[in-house]
Amino acid sequence: MHNYESMKSKYGNPVSQTIDGPILFLGIWDLWDLGISLMIILIFGIIFYAWWTMIALSFLTLIIIPRIKRKYQRGVFFHWFYKHLNIELPALINPKGTVKFSD
């Protein structure tokens, strides 16, 4: 095995290993949103030929969901159900079921 420590200190650049925010495409869309929209195009545009379903779901994932994500904090789609439908999580995180961890 070779030791690259000398080359690392001489030629390497220090890079921060943390990402403080999501990676955005054109400053609007998450990579996750684009991946979902590509899957929608594959499934409803190529396989099933359901064009109106593809257009509606693409509009939802590329226009509506990014606006909701910008307005509210991250994780809004997970916590909304627990907050408004009064759901509790008695499991490993909340074994007694007495303490509510969501909003």
Backbone hydrogen bonds in HBPLUS format (Angstrom, degrees):
<---DONOR---> <-ACCEPTOR-->    atom                        ^
c    i                          cat <-CA-CA->   ^        H-A-AA   ^      H-
h    n   atom  resd res      DA  || num        DHA   H-A  angle D-A-AA Bond
n    s   type  num  typ     dist DA aas  dist angle  dist       angle   num
A0008-LYS N   A0004-TYR O   2.82 MM   4  5.96 149.9  1.91 151.1 160.8     1
A0009-SER N   A0005-GLU O   3.02 MM   4  6.23 158.9  2.06 148.1 152.0     2
A0010-LYS N   A0006-SER O   3.09 MM   4  6.19 145.7  2.22 138.4 147.9     3
A0011-TYR N   A0007-MET O   2.78 MM   4  5.64 168.9  1.79 149.8 153.7     4
A0012-GLY N   A0008-LYS O   2.93 MM   4  4.65 137.8  2.11 119.3 129.3     5
A0025-PHE N   A0029-TRP O   2.74 MM   4  5.28 156.7  1.80 153.1 161.2     6
A0028-ILE N   A0025-PHE O   3.25 MM   3  6.07 170.8  2.26 123.6 124.6     7
A0029-TRP N   A0025-PHE O   3.31 MM   4  5.28 156.0  2.37 151.4 145.4     8
A0034-LEU N   A0030-ASP O   3.20 MM   4  6.50 157.4  2.25 144.3 149.9     9
A0035-GLY N   A0031-LEU O   2.94 MM   4  6.15 152.0  2.02 144.2 152.0    10
A0036-ILE N   A0032-TRP O   3.00 MM   4  6.26 156.3  2.06 148.0 154.0    11
A0037-SER N   A0033-ASP O   2.97 MM   4  6.19 156.6  2.03 145.3 151.9    12
A0038-LEU N   A0034-LEU O   2.93 MM   4  6.15 149.4  2.02 145.0 152.9    13
A0039-MET N   A0035-GLY O   3.04 MM   4  6.29 149.8  2.13 142.4 150.5    14
A0040-ILE N   A0036-ILE O   2.92 MM   4  6.22 148.3  2.02 145.5 154.7    15
A0041-ILE N   A0037-SER O   2.99 MM   4  6.24 154.5  2.06 143.5 149.8    16
A0042-LEU N   A0038-LEU O   2.93 MM   4  6.17 154.5  2.00 142.9 150.1    17
A0043-ILE N   A0039-MET O   2.85 MM   4  6.03 170.2  1.86 152.4 154.8    18
A0044-PHE N   A0040-ILE O   2.87 MM   4  5.70 155.4  1.93 148.0 154.1    19
A0045-GLY N   A0041-ILE O   2.93 MM   4  4.76 134.0  2.14 116.7 128.5    20
A0046-ILE N   A0042-LEU O   3.36 MM   4  5.17 144.0  2.50 109.2 118.6    21
A0047-ILE N   A0042-LEU O   3.15 MM   5  6.47 153.2  2.22 154.2 162.2    22
A0048-PHE N   A0043-ILE O   3.06 MM   5  6.33 157.0  2.11 155.9 162.9    23
A0050-ALA N   A0044-PHE O   2.74 MM   6  5.11 137.5  1.92 145.5 159.5    24
A0054-MET N   A0050-ALA O   2.97 MM   4  6.18 157.0  2.02 150.0 157.2    25
A0055-ILE N   A0051-TRP O   2.87 MM   4  6.10 157.8  1.92 150.2 155.9    26
A0056-ALA N   A0052-TRP O   2.96 MM   4  6.05 161.6  1.99 143.6 148.8    27
A0057-LEU N   A0053-THR O   2.93 MM   4  6.05 169.5  1.94 153.1 156.1    28
A0058-SER N   A0054-MET O   2.88 MM   4  5.89 152.2  1.96 143.1 151.5    29
A0059-PHE N   A0055-ILE O   2.93 MM   4  6.03 155.3  1.99 143.8 150.5    30
A0060-LEU N   A0056-ALA O   2.99 MM   4  6.24 152.0  2.07 142.7 150.7    31
A0061-THR N   A0057-LEU O   2.92 MM   4  6.15 163.9  1.94 149.8 153.2    32
A0062-LEU N   A0058-SER O   2.81 MM   4  5.77 150.2  1.90 148.9 156.6    33
A0063-ILE N   A0059-PHE O   2.94 MM   4  5.38 143.5  2.07 135.6 142.0    34
A0064-ILE N   A0059-PHE O   3.38 MM   5  6.86 155.5  2.44 148.3 155.4    35
A0065-ILE N   A0060-LEU O   3.02 MM   5  6.19 170.5  2.03 175.0 175.1    36
A0067-ARG N   A0064-ILE O   3.13 MM   3  5.37 123.1  2.47 102.8 117.0    37
A0068-ILE N   A0064-ILE O   3.09 MM   4  6.44 153.4  2.16 152.8 160.8    38
A0069-LYS N   A0065-ILE O   2.92 MM   4  6.14 159.1  1.96 154.1 160.1    39
A0070-ARG N   A0066-PRO O   2.98 MM   4  6.12 146.9  2.09 139.0 147.1    40
A0071-LYS N   A0067-ARG O   3.09 MM   4  6.24 149.8  2.19 142.1 149.6    41
A0072-TYR N   A0068-ILE O   3.02 MM   4  6.11 165.9  2.04 156.9 159.4    42
A0078-PHE N   A0075-GLY O   3.19 MM   3  5.44 139.8  2.36 103.5 114.0    43
A0079-HIS N   A0075-GLY O   3.15 MM   4  6.35 167.7  2.17 159.7 162.5    44
A0080-TRP N   A0076-VAL O   3.15 MM   4  5.81 142.4  2.30 138.3 144.8    45
A0083-LYS N   A0079-HIS O   3.01 MM   4  6.17 152.9  2.09 152.8 160.3    46
A0084-HIS N   A0080-TRP O   2.98 MM   4  6.04 176.2  1.98 159.7 160.5    47
A0085-LEU N   A0081-PHE O   3.00 MM   4  5.43 150.1  2.09 134.9 142.8    48
